Amino acid sequence: LFAPPFDKTPRDPGYIKSYPPGVRENGGQYTHGSLWLPMAFARLGDGDKASALLQMMSPVEHARTPADVAHYKVEPYAVAADVYALAGKIGQGGWTWYTGSAGWMYRIWIEEVLGFKLAGDRLSIDPVISSQWPGFSLRYRYRETDYEIVIENPQRICRGVASIRLDGRLLRGESIKLIDDRARHTLIIQMGLRVSKKSVES
């Protein structure tokens, strides 16, 4: 969070100085705050930087080999609150299971990158993904109703919605009204030039 970290300064910045340089907020990767950077890139429409940063902070990336797992020291399936930059401990994980970082990482992937946002019974999807992604798919259960959602990215762009089809019917706008009819619905979103932001009833 700080570079360089607080160490021998005569001024007292508070409790942060009690951590050794390179630990937690005092110069380490403080994940909670660091996650706001990929969120900012996503909101700017830069899916390449947003997804690359999120991937870099993923615990999975610290656990590709048994040696990586041994070095990381913490669970490779849980988001760490911090990653040390302290000499001799560089790359080791800090607190897990007790951090808001996990919730932030989840929300940024789902809401900012995949662009999946709910507001009551309305769903909007405005992806900001890596230009390397050909698309993605997900399933969403709305009460007793299943929605199969497919995002296609034939132009390999980071952001932009060209068309939305619900059960084969072309919609105008970027949001749909979810219906709980216990049927199975298919929502296909093709990325490309953006459509109007008006929402339409589905």
Secondary structure, DSSP 8 states (H G I E B T S, - for coil): --SS--SS-SS---GGGGS-TTBTTBTSEEHHHHTHHHHHHHHTT-HHHHHHHHHHH-GGGG-SSHHHHHHH-S-TTS-BSEE--STT-TT-B--BSS-THHHHHHHIIIIIIS-EEEETTEEEE--B--TT--EEEEEEEETTEEEEEEEE-TT--SB-EEEEEETTEEESSSEEE---SSSEEEEEEEESS---S-----
